[in-house]
């Protein structure tokens, strides 16, 4: 079957053990959700049960029957995740019990907004008792999301009240908003098993996105890659799966041992496992004692249960308070911002809090840095624009791609594109590179300031140099990036290219603002000019004189500098004056690092032209005689210089004058 484009609604039961949840589900759906042999023997629900309920309006909804026993609350948490409407089941003969309270707290922590109360076993009490229990229930619910919820008395044995129950559910279903298909497909796995003739099958309730037969998927957090061979939705074959429906996926090339409960089947690259999460936490007023820093807890999200430690800026959180915390987990999870979670105390085990995941990929926040903890307030209460800006600021020069922004903010599709376009239009972010990277304008401003600061320092330390080498500037501006290293592994070449493009972007902006000037080799402040002191002017003149007097047999760079400097000038300063002369063209560098005075080279070029006009050809021996018996060390670079300047052309072992000269 194909999934119709209609409303999909999940109803979940909740309530104390033996208050008749499973019997009620069977009475209205005809399905016995106690499928395990142990459940039959013990008369209690251990695992999650699922059924399909046809309502009077013709709408078909999914029903999740969750266990009530306190030892199986972790399964209850998994079942309630993704529920639209909760049916809080309370037995008329017992009223509100411990698991009734805990289940209701879990529903509130997981963000459920709608529900009803089903008062079961009314055939076991008289009317007066029923009225008293109903009043007690309304008092119990007065400060909860069920304060105005309908209370429907029923008997699953006699059938009394079941018609009214179905009509009440029908009305609630009409008010459930349509699920948003946006975001990546995600299915938290609650079962993995082998089906004869098919192979490995996993089941769960899809929480976002869509998937089709043949699509490639990844199992998180393990990273196992596989493909969808088949899909069943509520026991029927389907070509695709959508959020809110009970779904079974037949996976290719994996074993049931490869995928455990708590895994998430999702689109490749859509999630990233993490041991650390930022959380918005509501610490229940029913908790018996304050929550301490680094206290171990049981963390539940989706279908997973993991031990973790709560990290906070202070020392403790008192019951009934909201706080922003981090949790360090013993195992990684793959979640998205906005996902709900519940924490239970390590021992004795009971629900103590929960809330929303704010950041699935944070860095550890230092307790003494209040500003780092204040960022969580932006993640919890900020607009999508503010949240995107914060993540880009924290990403720094690395920037973030569109998929990375989606992963950190939980914003997708057209909504994300509009937010990014608005930020680009207002110049609060900048796009650079062909790989669709974005960076905060604040980060760019910091990079601009740091570039100017580095150049100012460099000019102060090396006043004789025209500018700072580009590669040196880049490595200082991005000291820990791959782009700063001499050899870049293939896996990091894309990142290095991003830094290179960002570096060029910063230089382009500064040049446009006329704050710097650059060439292929160096970058300098636009105000920088090389100014020599009296002593340095003497060295400069001495070097020029040395190379002019040396003619076509010049000394090496080091030899000339050592001869020109005095005891008051360092060799390094002398070398920098020499390099300045080379940059200014007052000394010309030929092959093998040999420098000549430009006047000497011009005189040699004129002599060669005059010679060839008279003799047509010039052998190496002729050139040696013409230049006064030069050694091969100088002759070869000079002859190649003549060829490079297109004064001469080599034919065989002789040279001729080029026709245009």
Secondary structure as UniProt FT lines:
FT   STRAND          10..14
FT   TURN            17..18
FT   HELIX           21..29
FT   HELIX           37..42
FT   STRAND          49..54
FT   TURN            56..57
FT   STRAND          60..65
FT   HELIX           70..72
FT   HELIX           73..80
FT   TURN            81..82
FT   STRAND          85..91
FT   TURN            92..94
FT   HELIX           98..109
FT   TURN            110..111
FT   STRAND          114..120
FT   HELIX           122..124
FT   HELIX           127..140
FT   TURN            141..143
FT   TURN            145..148
FT   STRAND          151..153
FT   TURN            156..158
FT   TURN            160..161
FT   HELIX           162..174
FT   STRAND          186..195
FT   TURN            196..198
FT   STRAND          199..208
FT   STRAND          211..212
FT   TURN            213..214
FT   STRAND          216..220
FT   TURN            221..223
FT   STRAND          224..233
FT   TURN            234..235
FT   STRAND          236..238
FT   STRAND          240..241
FT   TURN            243..244
FT   STRAND          246..251
FT   HELIX           256..258
FT   TURN            261..262
FT   STRAND          264..266
FT   TURN            268..269
FT   STRAND          274..283
FT   TURN            285..286
FT   STRAND          291..292
FT   TURN            293..294
FT   STRAND          296..301
FT   TURN            302..303
FT   STRAND          304..311
FT   STRAND          316..317
FT   TURN            319..320
FT   STRAND          322..333
FT   TURN            337..338
FT   STRAND          340..345
FT   STRAND          351..359
FT   TURN            360..361
FT   TURN            367..368
FT   HELIX           370..381
FT   HELIX           384..395
FT   HELIX           396..398
FT   STRAND          400..401
FT   HELIX           402..409
FT   HELIX           413..425
FT   TURN            426..427
FT   STRAND          429..432
FT   TURN            433..436
FT   STRAND          437..440
FT   HELIX           441..461
FT   TURN            463..464
FT   STRAND          468..469
FT   HELIX           470..477
FT   TURN            478..480
FT   HELIX           482..484
FT   HELIX           490..492
FT   HELIX           493..512
FT   TURN            513..514
FT   STRAND          516..518
FT   STRAND          522..525
FT   TURN            526..527
FT   HELIX           534..550
FT   TURN            551..552
FT   HELIX           557..564
FT   TURN            567..568
FT   HELIX           571..583
FT   TURN            584..585
FT   STRAND          588..590
FT   HELIX           591..593
FT   STRAND          594..596
FT   HELIX           598..615
FT   STRAND          617..619
FT   HELIX           620..626
FT   TURN            627..628
FT   HELIX           632..644
FT   TURN            645..646
FT   STRAND          648..651
FT   TURN            652..653
FT   STRAND          654..657
FT   TURN            659..660
//
